Amino acid sequence: MEKPTREEVLKKSVKIIHDFVPELQDAELTEESTINTDAAMDSMSLILVITKVESAFDVNIPSEDWGKINTLGELVDAVMERL
């Protein structure tokens, strides 16, 4: 399988957030969007989103790195580093 582009990772990550975090369903999310607190995403929602993104791209982001993911762009960075 061909490595997805950054744009593809971003789009799929936004779709996952919209699908699994009802409070953010209509939110316009960019790479600068803070996802772990400001975006109405609690820690359980963040864990769910990270695990769904990991599954979607068949990557493993170590749990000790999860606390370093504050923005959508940082989540995309974490995925891109592991592809």
Secondary structure, DSSP 4 states (H G I P E B T S, - for coil): -PPPPHHHHHHHHHHHHHHH-GGGTT----TT-B-SSTTS--HHHHHHHHHHHHHHHT----HHHHTT--BHHHHHHHHHHH-
